Amino acid sequence: MTRYLPLLALATACAACSKPPQPHEPPAPQARVETPWDSLEAQKKKAQDVQKVVDDQAKAQAKAIEAQAN
């Protein structure tokens, strides 16, 4: 038993001196890859923007007509 005592002490000392594991860093973000439907999404966004402008102009015209009627 006493022969194993230095070996046990050495193993304990090595375990106590070891560094704690480093936290894993998240992977760096990769560049966005263009998909086949990206152009369709861009066209959809443009159409929504145009529709919003048309709706705003229609509201403004309706207000102007209402103001003239009164």
N, CA, C and O atoms as a DFTB+ gen file, in Angstrom:
280 C
 N C O
     1  1       0.820      -1.191       0.000
     2  2       0.000       0.000       0.000
     3  2       0.859       1.249       0.000
     4  3       0.542       2.205      -0.707
     5  1       1.936       1.271       0.770
     6  2       2.780       2.455       0.817
     7  2       3.533       2.664      -0.489
     8  3       3.964       3.780      -0.780
     9  1       3.697       1.618      -1.271
    10  2       4.355       1.771      -2.568
    11  2       3.479       2.561      -3.541
    12  3       3.992       3.258      -4.416
    13  1       2.185       2.451      -3.389
    14  2       1.272       3.137      -4.293
    15  2       0.954       4.558      -3.841
    16  3       0.354       5.330      -4.589
    17  1       1.349       4.901      -2.634
    18  2       1.042       6.224      -2.101
    19  2       1.693       7.348      -2.924
    20  3       1.009       8.326      -3.225
    21  1       2.981       7.259      -3.304
    22  2       3.557       8.335      -4.153
    23  2       2.882       8.426      -5.531
    24  3       2.698       9.516      -6.074
    25  1       2.522       7.279      -6.074
    26  2       1.847       7.275      -7.374
    27  2       0.469       7.933      -7.255
    28  3       0.068       8.693      -8.137
    29  1      -0.247       7.650      -6.185
    30  2      -1.549       8.257      -5.942
    31  2      -1.409       9.761      -5.719
    32  3      -2.233      10.540      -6.198
    33  1      -0.370      10.168      -4.995
    34  2      -0.135      11.591      -4.753
    35  2       0.198      12.304      -6.062
    36  3      -0.272      13.416      -6.302
    37  1       1.001      11.671      -6.900
    38  2       1.361      12.253      -8.195
    39  2       0.122      12.409      -9.079
    40  3      -0.064      13.447      -9.714
    41  1      -0.717      11.383      -9.116
    42  2      -1.932      11.447      -9.932
    43  2      -2.864      12.539      -9.413
    44  3      -3.477      13.253     -10.206
    45  1      -2.978      12.678      -8.101
    46  2      -3.826      13.711      -7.511
    47  2      -3.277      15.095      -7.823
    48  3      -4.042      16.009      -8.128
    49  1      -1.965      15.259      -7.750
    50  2      -1.351      16.552      -8.043
    51  2      -1.551      16.925      -9.511
    52  3      -1.816      18.085      -9.825
    53  1      -1.427      15.963     -10.397
    54  2      -1.629      16.237     -11.830
    55  2      -3.079      16.610     -12.112
    56  3      -3.354      17.494     -12.924
    57  1      -3.994      15.940     -11.444
    58  2      -5.409      16.244     -11.655
    59  2      -5.749      17.633     -11.116
    60  3      -6.579      18.335     -11.694
    61  1      -5.117      18.031     -10.023
    62  2      -5.398      19.338      -9.433
    63  2      -4.794      20.462     -10.265
    64  3      -5.312      21.578     -10.252
    65  1      -3.722      20.195     -10.980
    66  2      -3.043      21.228     -11.766
    67  2      -3.640      21.413     -13.164
    68  3      -3.334      22.391     -13.847
    69  1      -4.474      20.492     -13.580
    70  2      -4.989      20.592     -14.944
    71  2      -5.908      21.803     -15.079
    72  3      -6.603      22.181     -14.136
    73  1      -5.898      22.395     -16.257
    74  2      -6.720      23.573     -16.532
    75  2      -8.169      23.150     -16.752
    76  3      -8.425      22.060     -17.263
    77  1      -9.113      24.000     -16.372
    78  2     -10.508      23.664     -16.656
    79  2     -10.740      23.732     -18.158
    80  3     -10.052      24.481     -18.851
    81  1     -11.683      22.976     -18.669
    82  2     -11.917      23.006     -20.119
    83  2     -12.400      24.385     -20.557
    84  3     -13.195      25.027     -19.871
    85  1     -11.915      24.819     -21.687
    86  2     -12.307      26.116     -22.242
    87  2     -13.701      26.012     -22.840
    88  3     -14.029      25.011     -23.477
    89  1     -14.521      27.031     -22.641
    90  2     -15.870      26.979     -23.234
    91  2     -15.771      27.017     -24.756
    92  3     -14.894      27.669     -25.321
    93  1     -16.667      26.324     -25.388
    94  2     -16.670      26.293     -26.850
    95  2     -17.249      27.594     -27.375
    96  3     -18.325      28.019     -26.954
    97  1     -16.543      28.217     -28.281
    98  2     -17.035      29.442     -28.900
    99  2     -17.955      29.067     -30.049
   100  3     -17.707      28.089     -30.754
   101  1     -19.009      29.837     -30.239
   102  2     -19.897      29.520     -31.360
   103  2     -19.153      29.719     -32.676
   104  3     -18.260      30.561     -32.768
   105  1     -19.518      28.955     -33.677
   106  2     -18.833      29.113     -34.970
   107  2     -19.099      30.486     -35.566
   108  3     -20.156      31.080     -35.351
   109  1     -18.144      30.966     -36.300
   110  2     -18.281      32.279     -36.934
   111  2     -19.392      32.204     -37.983
   112  3     -19.517      31.196     -38.677
   113  1     -20.198      33.260     -38.104
   114  2     -21.260      33.236     -39.110
   115  2     -20.672      33.193     -40.516
   116  3     -19.665      33.834     -40.816
   117  1     -21.320      32.432     -41.345
   118  2     -20.845      32.300     -42.715
   119  2     -21.583      33.284     -43.609
   120  3     -22.656      33.778     -43.261
   121  1     -21.003      33.553     -44.741
   122  2     -21.642      34.454     -45.698
   123  2     -22.937      33.819     -46.188
   124  3     -23.021      32.602     -46.353
   125  1     -23.935      34.648     -46.415
   126  2     -25.229      34.135     -46.858
   127  2     -25.115      33.653     -48.300
   128  3     -24.558      34.332     -49.162
   129  1     -25.652      32.474     -48.532
   130  2     -25.626      31.891     -49.869
   131  2     -26.950      32.216     -50.549
   132  3     -28.020      32.035     -49.966
   133  1     -26.869      32.689     -51.764
   134  2     -28.078      33.049     -52.494
   135  2     -28.833      31.789     -52.889
   136  3     -28.247      30.812     -53.355
   137  1     -30.141      31.832     -52.693
   138  2     -30.980      30.690     -53.037
   139  2     -31.758      31.002     -54.311
   140  3     -31.846      32.164     -54.709
   141  1     -32.318      29.991     -54.948
   142  2     -33.031      30.233     -56.209
   143  2     -34.239      31.153     -56.068
   144  3     -34.606      31.827     -57.031
   145  1     -34.860      31.197     -54.906
   146  2     -36.067      32.016     -54.761
   147  2     -35.780      33.402     -54.197
   148  3     -36.723      34.140     -53.910
   149  1     -34.527      33.781     -54.028
   150  2     -34.201      35.122     -53.538
   151  2     -34.710      36.205     -54.485
   152  3     -35.208      37.238     -54.037
   153  1     -34.588      35.975     -55.783
   154  2     -35.056      36.985     -56.735
   155  2     -36.578      37.117     -56.662
   156  3     -37.122      38.208     -56.830
   157  1     -37.258      35.996     -56.409
   158  2     -38.713      36.064     -56.268
   159  2     -39.107      36.834     -55.011
   160  3     -40.073      37.597     -55.023
   161  1     -38.366      36.635     -53.940
   162  2     -38.630      37.370     -52.703
   163  2     -38.397      38.868     -52.900
   164  3     -39.141      39.694     -52.371
   165  1     -37.359      39.213     -53.665
   166  2     -37.080      40.623     -53.934
   167  2     -38.216      41.249     -54.751
   168  3     -38.626      42.382     -54.497
   169  1     -38.712      40.499     -55.726
   170  2     -39.821      40.999     -56.529
   171  2     -41.086      41.153     -55.678
   172  3     -41.840      42.111     -55.847
   173  1     -41.309      40.220     -54.778
   174  2     -42.475      40.291     -53.888
   175  2     -42.387      41.519     -52.988
   176  3     -43.380      42.220     -52.795
   177  1     -41.204      41.783     -52.438
   178  2     -40.994      42.940     -51.568
   179  2     -41.233      44.233     -52.348
   180  3     -41.870      45.161     -51.850
   181  1     -40.719      44.279     -53.568
   182  2     -40.906      45.473     -54.400
   183  2     -42.391      45.691     -54.696
   184  3     -42.873      46.823     -54.656
   185  1     -43.112      44.615     -54.990
   186  2     -44.545      44.735     -55.272
   187  2     -45.302      45.206     -54.028
   188  3     -46.232      46.004     -54.139
   189  1     -44.914      44.721     -52.852
   190  2     -45.558      45.174     -51.617
   191  2     -45.298      46.656     -51.376
   192  3     -46.191      47.377     -50.929
   193  1     -44.091      47.113     -51.665
   194  2     -43.771      48.526     -51.497
   195  2     -44.587      49.391     -52.464
   196  3     -45.089      50.450     -52.089
   197  1     -44.708      48.934     -53.691
   198  2     -45.491      49.670     -54.684
   199  2     -46.959      49.715     -54.256
   200  3     -47.613      50.752     -54.374
   201  1     -47.473      48.585     -53.758
   202  2     -48.870      48.548     -53.311
   203  2     -49.098      49.504     -52.152
   204  3     -50.147      50.143     -52.071
   205  1     -48.132      49.607     -51.261
   206  2     -48.249      50.525     -50.128
   207  2     -48.315      51.975     -50.622
   208  3     -49.115      52.766     -50.122
   209  1     -47.479      52.321     -51.597
   210  2     -47.483      53.676     -52.145
   211  2     -48.824      53.964     -52.809
   212  3     -49.384      55.047     -52.639
   213  1     -49.337      53.003     -53.562
   214  2     -50.626      53.188     -54.241
   215  2     -51.740      53.361     -53.217
   216  3     -52.614      54.211     -53.388
   217  1     -51.716      52.564     -52.159
   218  2     -52.748      52.682     -51.114
   219  2     -52.673      54.049     -50.424
   220  3     -53.701      54.668     -50.153
   221  1     -51.462      54.511     -50.143
   222  2     -51.309      55.831     -49.516
   223  2     -51.827      56.941     -50.427
   224  3     -52.471      57.881     -49.960
   225  1     -51.545      56.833     -51.732
   226  2     -52.034      57.838     -52.678
   227  2     -53.557      57.801     -52.780
   228  3     -54.198      58.842     -52.923
   229  1     -54.135      56.603     -52.707
   230  2     -55.591      56.484     -52.767
   231  2     -56.228      57.110     -51.538
   232  3     -57.263      57.767     -51.645
   233  1     -55.628      56.916     -50.382
   234  2     -56.154      57.538     -49.160
   235  2     -56.072      59.059     -49.250
   236  3     -57.007      59.762     -48.867
   237  1     -54.941      59.562     -49.763
   238  2     -54.783      61.008     -49.898
   239  2     -55.803      61.576     -50.882
   240  3     -56.360      62.648     -50.643
   241  1     -56.050      60.878     -51.975
   242  2     -57.017      61.339     -52.962
   243  2     -58.430      61.305     -52.375
   244  3     -59.225      62.213     -52.618
   245  1     -58.743      60.262     -51.606
   246  2     -60.069      60.173     -50.982
   247  2     -60.276      61.322     -49.995
   248  3     -61.370      61.879     -49.910
   249  1     -59.225      61.677     -49.250
   250  2     -59.320      62.805     -48.315
   251  2     -59.534      64.113     -49.077
   252  3     -60.311      64.967     -48.651
   253  1     -58.836      64.261     -50.208
   254  2     -58.978      65.487     -50.983
   255  2     -60.398      65.605     -51.559
   256  3     -60.977      66.691     -51.573
   257  1     -60.942      64.501     -52.024
   258  2     -62.310      64.508     -52.569
   259  2     -63.306      64.835     -51.468
   260  3     -64.244      65.606     -51.669
   261  1     -63.087      64.237     -50.299
   262  2     -63.972      64.482     -49.152
   263  2     -63.911      65.956     -48.723
   264  3     -64.926      66.559     -48.373
   265  1     -62.696      66.518     -48.759
   266  2     -62.546      67.931     -48.360
   267  2     -63.254      68.849     -49.349
   268  3     -63.819      69.864     -48.941
   269  1     -63.238      68.519     -50.641
   270  2     -63.905      69.333     -51.634
   271  2     -65.416      69.196     -51.547
   272  3     -66.149      70.137     -51.854
   273  1     -65.880      68.027     -51.129
   274  2     -67.323      67.787     -51.052
   275  2     -67.935      68.571     -49.897
   276  3     -69.098      68.967     -49.971
   277  1     -67.187      68.798     -48.856
   278  2     -67.726      69.519     -47.685
   279  2     -67.616      70.967     -47.861
   280  3     -68.018      71.728     -46.980
